[in-house]
Each structure stands twice: as C-alpha cells, then as structure tokens.
Amino acid sequence: MVATHNHRVKPVTLNFSDQLSEGIFLFGFERDFDFRAGQVIGIALQEEGPRRLYSICSGPQDPEIRILYNVIEEGYLTPRLSDLEAGDTIWITEPRGEFTGTHDPAVWIATGTGIAPFYSMLRSGLADQKVLIHGNRYLEQFHFYDEFSSVLGNNYIRCCSAEEDDQVFHGRVTGYLGLEPSLNPRLKYYICGSAEMVVDTRDLLIEKGIPFDHIISEIYF
Ligand SMILES: Cc1cc2nc3c(=O)[nH]c(=O)nc-3n(C[C@H](O)[C@H](O)[C@H](O)COP(=O)(O)OP(=O)(O)OC[C@H]3O[C@@H](n4cnc5c(N)ncnc54)[C@H](O)[C@@H]3O)c2cc1C
C-alpha cells in the first residue's frame, strides 16, 4: 500500500470566527506550516469526524491560516462550523492541491467563496498581470473589495446578480464574459466556484476560442 500523509489530521485552536455577511463566515488559526497560494486543507470537528475541503484564504507569509465559507443550511459541517468561537478546536489536514498561482498574465474568475484561492494569490504577490472577475448575489458579499481594487484597480470586475450599483456589472460572471467582444486565447483562465458555474464558464470560454488547456478550474462540490 502506498503511504499517504494527506489523511493525517491535527488539532488547531481558532483565534477568531466572524460572520462577514448573511451566511458567510471567516475564521483563523495560527499558521505553523507552509503552503502554496491556492491550496486547500481538509477540516473536521473531531479527529475521525466527517471532513470537507476548504481553500486557504490567506497568504503563505501571513501569520494566520484563514478560511472563508458559506453555510449550506442542509449541510453537515458548515452549520456546525458557524457555531464555533475563538478558543474552540478543529482538526485539519496538511495542505494540498494544484490550483496554484503564477506570475503569468491570467484571468481569474470566481463566484462566492471561490474568491478564497485568488485572495491567497493576491496576498503572495501573484496579482500582477491579472484580471479578476468576481460574481456574487449581493453587493455586501464583495468582502475583499478594498484589497483587490487597490492592487488591480479597474481590473477587478464585480458582477452582482441580484442588486444594482453604478460601479458593478449587473448579472453573472458568464453574462459579463458573454458580452466581451473577444477574449485573449493566449491568457490562462482560472475558474473557482460551484460545479454549475465552473462548467458554464468553461463552456463559454471554449465557445469564445480559449483552448481547453488554458482553462484551469477548482470546483467546490
Ligand atoms: C477543492 C475544494 C475546495 C473548497 N473550498 C471551499 C471554500 O474555500 N469555501 C467554501 O465555502 N466551500 C468550499 N468547498 C466546499 C466544501 O468542501 C463543502 O462542500 C461545503 O462547505 C459544504 O459542506 P457541508 O458539510 O456543510 O455540506 P454537505 O453535507 O457536504 O453538503 C450538503 C449539500 O450541499 C452541496 N453543496 C456543497 N457546497 C455547496 C455550495 N457552495 N453551494 C451550494 N451547495 C453546496 C453538496 O453537494 C451537498 O449536496 C470546497 C470544495 C472543494 C472540493
């Protein structure tokens, strides 16, 4: 049998756990391991408990590991995570994953908490030559607006499907991309979000002439 370290878990103590907006939470604990921006960790409430994957939503040099998640009402883990407070213990796996950033020019496309790996990449200085297209249902959900826009300026494009604002595209990320007259096929396109959003966006990019090997995706399922 091949040995794997992926399933080793260890306890960590939360430094904080905050609700950022309706159903969206962020918690953090001290970082005592290295990872690459864009990687994920497994999280459980007990050593042997059901485990789910989460993108690390902080930079590899930051003192804390932070996790951004939305509560799935009918889900197992997220309603329970939302009851946690500073001082509580969770169990984590080692970081893993290949959805990692580079300095090459690219377009980052995220919906909801799918912004987390791109925030990690931003924090590690990988936002150069990037365009970020971020979709949310409500305006209050663009939690990292200040940091992204101070680095990306007009290359941070917010798409809001349920509310309107002068500065924000009204519609989904696919609506925004669909209106672009042409997309640069030499760029890499990174997509992160729900399965439905990733598949719809991938299909649209291919339709618009982006080679499939320039499309890199992380599905939150
Ligand atoms: C590589 C990877 C990285 C991930 N990173 C994050 C992250 O950074 N933040 C985050 O919030 N989630 C992330 N997820 C999703 C996360 O692992 C869980 O699936 C999610 O938090 C639901 O867990 P749960 O135990 O509450 O619900 P479960 O009991 O697992 O699921 C209940 C139902 O909800 C569905 N579901 C799962 N996720 C969603 C969703 N986002 N919206 C609607 N329905 C959903 C499931 O398919 C299932 O049918 C990631 C998933 C993967 C595979």
PDBQT file of the ligand as one rigid body, heavy atoms in Angstrom, charges set to zero:
ROOT
HETATM    1  C1  LIG A 301     -11.277  21.670  -3.584  1.00  0.00    +0.000 C 
HETATM    2  C2  LIG A 301     -12.439  22.232  -2.791  1.00  0.00    +0.000 A 
HETATM    3  C3  LIG A 301     -12.278  23.457  -2.124  1.00  0.00    +0.000 A 
HETATM    4  C4  LIG A 301     -13.354  24.005  -1.422  1.00  0.00    +0.000 A 
HETATM    5  N1  LIG A 301     -13.169  25.209  -0.798  1.00  0.00    +0.000 NA
HETATM    6  C5  LIG A 301     -14.234  25.814  -0.194  1.00  0.00    +0.000 A 
HETATM    7  C6  LIG A 301     -14.090  27.108   0.411  1.00  0.00    +0.000 A 
HETATM    8  O1  LIG A 301     -12.995  27.713   0.446  1.00  0.00    +0.000 OA
HETATM    9  N2  LIG A 301     -15.197  27.677   0.961  1.00  0.00    +0.000 N 
HETATM   10  C7  LIG A 301     -16.421  27.036   0.950  1.00  0.00    +0.000 A 
HETATM   11  O2  LIG A 301     -17.400  27.627   1.459  1.00  0.00    +0.000 OA
HETATM   12  N3  LIG A 301     -16.570  25.798   0.424  1.00  0.00    +0.000 NA
HETATM   13  C8  LIG A 301     -15.512  25.164  -0.144  1.00  0.00    +0.000 A 
HETATM   14  N4  LIG A 301     -15.656  23.912  -0.675  1.00  0.00    +0.000 N 
HETATM   15  C9  LIG A 301     -16.932  23.194  -0.430  1.00  0.00    +0.000 C 
HETATM   16  C10 LIG A 301     -16.812  22.474   0.924  1.00  0.00    +0.000 C 
HETATM   17  O3  LIG A 301     -15.838  21.428   0.835  1.00  0.00    +0.000 OA
HETATM   18  C11 LIG A 301     -18.140  21.813   1.357  1.00  0.00    +0.000 C 
HETATM   19  O4  LIG A 301     -18.639  21.039   0.305  1.00  0.00    +0.000 OA
HETATM   20  C12 LIG A 301     -19.189  22.844   1.758  1.00  0.00    +0.000 C 
HETATM   21  O5  LIG A 301     -18.688  23.720   2.767  1.00  0.00    +0.000 OA
HETATM   22  C13 LIG A 301     -20.443  22.150   2.281  1.00  0.00    +0.000 C 
HETATM   23  O6  LIG A 301     -20.121  21.341   3.400  1.00  0.00    +0.000 OA
HETATM   24  P1  LIG A 301     -21.252  20.838   4.392  1.00  0.00    +0.000 P 
HETATM   25  O7  LIG A 301     -20.690  19.692   5.174  1.00  0.00    +0.000 OA
HETATM   26  O8  LIG A 301     -21.845  21.982   5.136  1.00  0.00    +0.000 OA
HETATM   27  O9  LIG A 301     -22.389  20.314   3.415  1.00  0.00    +0.000 OA
HETATM   28  P2  LIG A 301     -22.537  18.793   2.870  1.00  0.00    +0.000 P 
HETATM   29  O10 LIG A 301     -23.180  17.994   3.926  1.00  0.00    +0.000 OA
HETATM   30  O11 LIG A 301     -21.231  18.316   2.329  1.00  0.00    +0.000 OA
HETATM   31  O12 LIG A 301     -23.388  19.079   1.584  1.00  0.00    +0.000 OA
HETATM   32  C14 LIG A 301     -24.744  19.357   1.542  1.00  0.00    +0.000 C 
HETATM   33  C15 LIG A 301     -25.126  19.578   0.082  1.00  0.00    +0.000 C 
HETATM   34  O13 LIG A 301     -24.706  20.887  -0.357  1.00  0.00    +0.000 OA
HETATM   35  C16 LIG A 301     -23.978  20.805  -1.588  1.00  0.00    +0.000 C 
HETATM   36  N5  LIG A 301     -23.004  21.878  -1.606  1.00  0.00    +0.000 N 
HETATM   37  C17 LIG A 301     -21.691  21.820  -1.282  1.00  0.00    +0.000 A 
HETATM   38  N6  LIG A 301     -21.110  23.039  -1.407  1.00  0.00    +0.000 NA
HETATM   39  C18 LIG A 301     -22.089  23.880  -1.833  1.00  0.00    +0.000 A 
HETATM   40  C19 LIG A 301     -22.111  25.268  -2.150  1.00  0.00    +0.000 A 
HETATM   41  N7  LIG A 301     -21.015  26.039  -2.062  1.00  0.00    +0.000 N 
HETATM   42  N8  LIG A 301     -23.298  25.812  -2.548  1.00  0.00    +0.000 NA
HETATM   43  C20 LIG A 301     -24.417  25.057  -2.640  1.00  0.00    +0.000 A 
HETATM   44  N9  LIG A 301     -24.446  23.717  -2.364  1.00  0.00    +0.000 NA
HETATM   45  C21 LIG A 301     -23.301  23.150  -1.972  1.00  0.00    +0.000 A 
HETATM   46  C22 LIG A 301     -23.360  19.431  -1.581  1.00  0.00    +0.000 C 
HETATM   47  O14 LIG A 301     -23.070  18.992  -2.909  1.00  0.00    +0.000 OA
HETATM   48  C23 LIG A 301     -24.453  18.595  -0.891  1.00  0.00    +0.000 C 
HETATM   49  O15 LIG A 301     -25.421  18.208  -1.821  1.00  0.00    +0.000 OA
HETATM   50  C24 LIG A 301     -14.600  23.324  -1.370  1.00  0.00    +0.000 A 
HETATM   51  C25 LIG A 301     -14.732  22.098  -2.018  1.00  0.00    +0.000 A 
HETATM   52  C26 LIG A 301     -13.682  21.560  -2.717  1.00  0.00    +0.000 A 
HETATM   53  C27 LIG A 301     -13.868  20.241  -3.414  1.00  0.00    +0.000 C 
ENDROOT
TORSDOF 0
